[in-house]
Amino acid sequence: MIYTKHQQNIAESLNSDSDINDWKDWKWQIRHTIRTIDDFESILDVKFEPSEKNLMAKTLEKFPLAITPYYASLIDRTNLKDDPVFKQAFCSIEELNIDAWDMADPLSEEHDSPVNSITHRYPDRVLFHISSMCAMYCRHCTRKRKVGDRDTIPSKQTLNAGLKYIREHPEVRDVLLSGGDPLMLSDSTLKWLLDEVTAIPHVEVVRIGTRMPVVLPYRITDKLVSILSAYDNLWINTHFNHPREITESAETALRKLTRSGIPMGNQTVLLAGVNDCPQIMKTLMHKLVRNRVRPYYIYQCDLSEGLTHFRTPVSKGIEIIESLRGHTSGFAVPTYVIDAPGGGGKIPVSPNYVVSWSSNKVILRNYEGVICSYKEPDRYHPVQCDLNCRDCSLQLNTDGREYLPPVGIRKLMADYDDKIALVPADNERIKRREND
């Protein structure tokens, strides 16, 4: 790793005896987290106008400040106004613009929480909140309501309750460890949790969601990698939003993980003034795949409190996908999703490539605008399939896993089910029928 003069100046301003070994010590970085505007000015050698500083201080009364020295060293001090790293890390008075549709818990995670620490939204997977602390307080965080709140740190009792829930629900085959950042836990605590989760027979996949490779890559120590690589069913998703975040140190951290055999994905949030540019996104995706990290999602910014200034129109996200599909490798194109307010889950949104459709042809267009037709088969006969997977004796005779009844559109497609419509609970027309 190149220990730049700028990083050296920051380290020395925090501790005059600091050197490269301190800088690369993740616990040193945490101990020297920048938490005040005065410290930020002093450490980065910048100066805000008094009026501007007073407005920033008002923001900190509601939303805290926490920046690792490493991430602060990536900020372009000569262009704070337009710097994408600064915007993600430093407080803005715009965070106090709370719109009528903003919510503390926009994804209704608390409502879908059968026990503390568990969010069970999808049929076969759960979100396991194992930490409330992060290395950095990201200004665009969807969980601004509780990240960094020491009163919400899960206790051993809470974590055991979450483990108990997973054990008692055999339909759960995928567990996402989230927070906060799971890698803020000690190595021993993390190993204990992974041992417990992976020992559950019906859990096939364990995922960790972390931003450590972005904001504190030195957390990816050889010891941590040794622990993580022992689990054959472990995946890691990280959270790079801009190409500038993929530094030499970040690449070293990613290389340690990928060379140990851990599959890596990335989830990017679309942020106004940070990455709402097709060229920036394309560069980011290319840098990710070059480091063997698969672009997984681009998220539309959630309706959390204080994020209005980060939100773009959905059309911007569709434009970005349009600029990627066909213009780069397929595996470098993430899925653009809106995490539906109220807990509806992730809804994919993309450009429309189906121009029209007849009884025997589909009219399609490609990324160049070329329009073609695809001939539908004249004699397609399903293999006597009524989509009744429970009683299937044909190809779908697999491992005898517990059958999950279809829901939503899939339920309407099942010929054995007599339901012909999905109707909202408060539909006035249906209410009138029932009243009559």
C-alpha positions in Angstrom: 0.0 0.0 0.0 1.2 3.5 -0.8 1.2 5.6 2.3 0.6 9.0 0.8 1.9 12.3 2.2 -1.7 13.3 2.7 -2.5 10.2 4.7 0.7 10.7 6.7 -0.4 14.3 7.5 -3.8 13.1 8.7 -2.2 10.3 10.8 0.2 12.8 12.4 -2.6 15.3 13.1 -4.4 12.5 15.0 -1.3 11.3 16.8 2.2 12.7 16.2 3.8 9.3 16.8 1.6 7.6 14.2 3.2 5.7 11.3 2.2 3.4 8.5 1.6 0.5 10.9 -0.9 2.6 12.9 -2.6 3.7 9.7 -3.2 0.1 8.6 -4.4 -1.0 12.0 -8.2 -1.0 11.7 -8.7 -0.6 15.5 -6.5 2.5 15.4 -8.7 3.8 12.6 -11.8 3.3 14.7 -10.3 4.9 17.7 -9.5 8.0 15.7 -12.8 8.3 13.9 -13.6 11.9 13.0 -16.8 12.9 14.9 -16.8 16.7 15.0 -16.7 19.5 12.4 -13.8 21.1 14.2 -11.8 17.9 14.0 -12.7 17.5 10.3 -11.4 21.0 9.6 -8.2 20.4 11.6 -7.4 17.0 10.3 -8.1 17.8 6.6 -6.8 21.4 6.8 -10.0 22.9 5.5 -12.1 25.8 6.8 -15.9 26.3 6.6 -17.6 29.7 6.7 -19.0 30.3 10.2 -22.6 30.5 8.9 -22.1 27.2 7.0 -20.6 25.6 10.0 -23.6 26.6 12.2 -26.0 25.0 9.7 -23.9 21.8 9.7 -24.0 21.7 13.5 -27.8 21.7 13.3 -27.6 18.5 11.2 -25.4 16.8 13.8 -28.0 17.4 16.4 -30.2 14.8 14.5 -27.7 12.7 12.5 -24.2 12.0 13.9 -20.8 12.3 12.1 -18.4 9.4 11.9 -15.6 9.2 9.2 -12.6 6.9 9.3 -9.3 8.7 8.7 -8.8 6.3 5.7 -12.0 7.4 4.0 -11.4 11.0 4.9 -8.0 10.8 3.1 -9.9 10.1 -0.2 -11.7 13.4 -0.1 -10.6 16.0 -2.6 -10.1 19.0 -0.3 -9.8 21.4 -3.3 -13.3 20.6 -4.5 -15.5 19.7 -1.5 -18.7 21.0 -3.1 -18.6 18.4 -5.9 -16.5 15.6 -4.3 -18.4 12.3 -4.3 -16.5 11.0 -1.2 -17.2 14.1 0.8 -20.9 14.0 0.0 -21.2 10.4 1.3 -19.3 11.1 4.5 -19.9 14.6 5.7 -23.0 16.2 7.1 -25.2 18.5 5.0 -27.9 20.9 6.1 -30.0 19.3 3.3 -30.4 16.3 5.6 -32.9 18.3 7.7 -35.2 18.7 4.7 -37.7 16.0 5.8 -40.4 15.6 3.2 -43.9 14.4 3.9 -43.2 11.0 2.3 -40.0 10.4 4.2 -40.0 7.7 6.8 -37.8 6.6 9.6 -38.3 3.0 8.6 -39.3 3.2 4.9 -38.9 -0.6 4.3 -41.1 -1.5 7.3 -38.3 -3.7 8.7 -39.7 -3.3 12.2 -43.1 -4.5 11.1 -41.6 -7.6 9.4 -39.6 -8.4 12.6 -41.1 -11.5 14.3 -38.3 -11.3 17.0 -35.7 -8.6 17.7 -32.9 -8.8 15.2 -34.8 -10.7 12.5 -36.6 -9.3 9.5 -38.5 -12.0 7.7 -39.9 -10.6 4.4 -39.3 -13.1 1.7 -40.5 -16.7 2.0 -37.1 -18.5 2.2 -34.7 -16.0 3.7 -34.2 -13.6 6.6 -32.2 -10.6 7.5 -30.3 -11.0 10.7 -29.4 -7.7 12.3 -26.3 -8.6 14.3 -24.7 -5.2 14.8 -25.9 -1.6 15.0 -22.4 -0.1 14.6 -20.6 0.9 11.4 -17.0 2.0 10.7 -18.5 5.1 9.1 -21.9 6.9 9.3 -22.9 7.0 5.6 -25.1 10.1 4.9 -27.3 8.0 2.6 -28.0 5.1 5.0 -31.5 3.7 4.9 -31.2 2.8 8.6 -30.2 6.3 9.8 -32.8 5.8 12.5 -30.6 3.3 14.4 -27.1 2.9 13.0 -24.6 4.1 15.5 -27.2 4.0 18.3 -25.5 2.2 21.2 -28.9 1.6 22.8 -29.8 -0.7 19.9 -26.7 -2.9 20.0 -27.9 -6.5 19.9 -27.2 -8.4 23.1 -26.2 -12.0 23.3 -29.7 -12.7 24.4 -31.1 -10.9 21.3 -28.8 -12.8 19.0 -29.7 -16.1 20.5 -33.4 -15.3 20.0 -32.6 -14.6 16.3 -30.8 -17.9 16.0 -33.7 -19.7 17.7 -36.1 -18.2 15.2 -34.0 -19.4 12.3 -33.7 -22.9 13.8 -37.5 -23.1 14.2 -38.3 -22.1 10.6 -37.1 -24.8 8.2 -38.2 -22.7 5.2 -35.3 -20.3 5.8 -32.5 -21.5 3.5 -30.7 -18.1 3.2 -29.5 -15.9 6.1 -28.2 -12.4 5.5 -26.0 -11.0 8.3 -26.5 -7.3 8.4 -26.5 -4.3 10.7 -24.8 -1.8 11.0 -21.8 -3.6 9.8 -21.3 -7.3 10.8 -17.5 -6.8 10.5 -17.6 -4.3 13.4 -17.9 -7.4 15.6 -14.8 -9.0 17.0 -13.4 -12.0 15.2 -14.4 -14.3 18.0 -18.1 -13.1 18.1 -18.3 -13.3 14.3 -17.0 -16.8 14.3 -19.4 -17.8 17.0 -22.3 -16.5 15.0 -21.2 -18.1 11.8 -20.7 -21.4 13.6 -24.2 -21.2 15.0 -25.9 -20.2 11.7 -24.0 -22.7 9.4 -24.7 -25.5 11.8 -28.5 -25.2 11.2 -29.3 -28.0 8.7 -31.7 -26.1 6.5 -29.5 -23.0 6.1 -27.9 -23.4 2.7 -26.5 -19.9 2.2 -25.1 -17.3 4.6 -24.4 -13.8 3.4 -22.5 -10.9 5.0 -23.4 -7.3 4.0 -20.4 -5.0 4.7 -19.0 -1.7 3.7 -15.6 -2.4 5.3 -13.7 -2.8 2.0 -14.9 0.7 1.0 -14.5 2.7 4.2 -12.0 0.7 6.2 -10.3 -2.0 4.1 -7.7 -2.7 6.8 -10.4 -4.6 8.7 -9.9 -7.4 6.1 -7.1 -8.9 8.0 -5.4 -12.2 7.3 -6.9 -13.6 10.5 -10.5 -12.5 9.5 -10.1 -14.0 6.0 -8.9 -17.2 7.6 -12.1 -17.3 9.7 -14.4 -16.4 6.8 -12.9 -18.8 4.3 -13.7 -21.8 6.5 -17.4 -21.6 5.6 -18.2 -23.2 2.2 -21.6 -21.5 1.9 -20.5 -17.9 2.7 -21.0 -15.0 0.3 -20.1 -11.4 0.9 -21.8 -8.3 -0.6 -20.1 -5.0 -0.3 -21.1 -1.4 -1.2 -19.0 0.7 -3.5 -20.8 3.7 -4.9 -18.0 5.4 -6.9 -14.9 4.4 -8.8 -12.7 6.6 -6.6 -13.5 4.3 -3.6 -11.7 1.4 -5.3 -8.3 2.3 -4.1 -5.1 0.2 -3.9 -6.0 -0.6 -0.3 -9.6 -1.6 -1.2 -8.3 -3.8 -4.0 -5.9 -5.5 -1.6 -8.8 -6.2 0.7 -11.0 -7.6 -2.1 -8.1 -9.7 -3.4 -7.7 -11.3 0.0 -11.3 -12.3 0.1 -11.6 -13.5 -3.5 -8.4 -15.5 -3.4 -9.7 -17.3 -0.4 -12.6 -18.5 -2.5 -15.4 -16.3 -1.1 -17.8 -15.1 -3.8 -18.2 -11.3 -3.8 -21.1 -9.1 -5.0 -21.6 -5.3 -4.8 -24.7 -3.3 -4.1 -24.6 0.4 -5.3 -27.0 3.1 -4.3 -27.9 5.6 -7.0 -27.1 9.0 -5.5 -27.6 12.4 -7.0 -24.4 14.3 -7.4 -22.3 11.2 -6.6 -22.9 8.5 -9.3 -25.9 9.6 -11.3 -23.9 9.5 -14.5 -23.8 6.5 -17.0 -20.1 6.9 -17.5 -19.3 6.9 -13.7 -21.5 3.8 -13.3 -19.9 2.0 -16.2 -16.4 2.8 -14.9 -17.4 1.6 -11.4 -18.8 -1.7 -12.8 -15.7 -2.3 -14.8 -13.4 -1.7 -11.8 -15.6 -4.1 -9.7 -15.4 -7.0 -12.2 -11.7 -6.4 -12.7 -11.4 -7.2 -9.0 -13.7 -10.2 -9.3 -16.7 -8.5 -7.6 -20.0 -9.1 -9.4 -22.2 -6.1 -9.7 -25.4 -7.3 -8.0 -27.8 -4.4 -7.5 -28.2 -0.7 -8.2 -30.7 0.6 -5.6 -33.0 3.5 -6.1 -32.4 5.7 -3.0 -34.9 4.8 -0.2 -37.4 7.2 1.3 -35.5 7.4 4.6 -35.5 10.7 6.5 -33.0 13.2 5.3 -32.2 11.6 1.9 -34.3 13.8 -0.4 -31.2 15.6 -1.8 -29.7 12.2 -2.8 -32.7 10.9 -4.6 -32.9 10.9 -8.4 -35.9 10.2 -10.7 -36.3 6.5 -11.5 -35.8 7.5 -15.1 -32.1 8.2 -14.3 -31.6 4.6 -13.1 -33.3 3.2 -16.3 -31.0 5.5 -18.4 -28.0 4.0 -16.6 -29.1 0.4 -17.3 -29.7 1.4 -20.9 -26.1 2.6 -21.1 -24.8 -0.7 -19.7 -26.9 -3.4 -21.3 -25.2 -4.4 -24.6 -22.5 -1.9 -24.1 -20.5 -4.0 -21.6 -20.3 -7.6 -20.5 -23.6 -9.1 -19.2 -22.1 -10.0 -15.8 -21.1 -6.3 -15.4 -24.8 -5.2 -15.6 -26.4 -5.1 -12.2 -30.2 -5.3 -11.6 -31.7 -1.9 -10.9 -34.3 -2.2 -8.1 -36.6 -0.1 -6.0 -37.0 -1.5 -2.5 -40.7 -0.9 -2.2 -41.8 1.4 0.6 -43.9 -0.4 3.2 -41.9 -3.7 2.9 -42.9 -4.8 -0.6 -39.4 -6.0 -1.3 -37.1 -5.3 -4.2 -38.8 -4.6 -7.5 -36.6 -4.8 -10.6 -37.0 -1.8 -13.0 -35.4 -1.8 -16.5 -35.7 -0.5 -20.0 -38.4 -2.2 -22.1 -36.9 -4.4 -24.8 -40.3 -5.9 -25.8 -41.7 -3.6 -28.5 -44.9 -5.6 -29.2 -46.3 -9.1 -29.1 -48.7 -11.2 -31.1 -50.1 -14.7 -30.8 -47.1 -16.1 -32.6 -44.3 -13.5 -32.5 -42.5 -11.3 -30.1 -41.1 -8.1 -31.4 -37.9 -7.1 -29.7 -35.3 -4.3 -29.9 -31.7 -4.5 -28.9 -29.3 -2.0 -27.4 -28.5 -0.5 -30.8 -32.2 0.1 -31.6 -32.3 -2.8 -34.0 -35.8 -4.3 -34.1 -36.3 -8.0 -34.7 -39.0 -10.7 -34.4 -38.8 -13.9 -32.5 -41.1 -16.7 -33.7 -43.1 -18.4 -30.9 -43.4 -22.2 -31.2 -46.6 -23.4 -32.9 -46.7 -26.7 -31.1 -45.7 -26.2 -27.6 -47.2 -28.7 -25.2 -46.3 -28.5 -21.5 -45.4 -31.8 -20.0 -48.8 -32.1 -18.4 -47.8 -29.5 -15.9 -50.5 -27.7 -13.9 -47.8 -25.9 -11.8 -48.8 -28.0 -8.8 -45.3 -28.5 -7.6 -46.4 -30.2 -4.4 -47.6 -33.3 -6.2 -45.1 -33.3 -9.1 -43.8 -36.7 -10.2 -42.1 -35.5 -13.4 -38.9 -33.5 -13.7 -39.4 -31.7 -10.4 -38.8 -34.7 -8.3 -35.9 -33.2 -6.4 -34.8 -33.5 -2.7 -38.1 -33.6 -0.9 -37.7 -30.1 0.5 -40.7 -28.6 2.2 -43.1 -27.2 -0.4 -43.9 -23.5 -0.2 -47.3 -22.6 -1.7 -47.1 -20.0 -4.5 -48.0 -16.4 -3.8 -48.8 -13.3 -5.9 -48.7 -13.6 -9.7 -47.3 -17.1 -9.5 -50.4 -18.2 -7.6 -52.6 -16.9 -10.4 -50.6 -18.9 -12.9 -51.2 -22.2 -11.0 -53.9 -24.1 -12.9 -54.8 -26.2 -9.8 -55.7 -23.1 -7.8 -59.1 -21.5 -8.3 -58.0 -18.0 -7.6 -58.5 -15.7 -10.6 -57.7 -12.3 -9.2 -55.5 -10.6 -6.6 -57.6 -7.9 -4.9 -56.4 -5.2 -2.5 -57.9 -5.6 1.0 -59.5 -2.1 0.9 -61.0 -2.4 -2.6 -64.3 -0.4 -2.4 -66.0 -2.5 -5.1 -65.4 -5.7 -3.2 -66.5 -4.0 0.0 -69.8 -3.1 -1.7 -70.3 -6.7 -2.8 -69.8 -8.0 0.8 -72.2 -5.4 2.2 -74.8 -6.3 -0.4 
